[in-house]
Structures are given as structure tokens and as C-alpha cells.
């Protein structure tokens, strides 16, 4: 089991979701 790889994947996924949320809050007119 590659634990470090799994941790990195989870962190990247979390940052992607967080970035989407922040972008949605800052610029709600971006997505229609």
C-alpha cells in the first residue's frame, strides 16, 4: 500500500474542491 501517494492524492483533491468553492464565492457570475 502506497500511503504517501494516497495522502498526496487526498490533499490535491481537497485543494481542488476548496479552490472551486472559493472561486464560486468570489465570482458567482463565472458559472451560469
Protein Blocks (a to p, Z undefined) as FASTA:
>chain_A
ZZklmmmmmmmmmmmmmmmmmmmmmmmmlpZZ
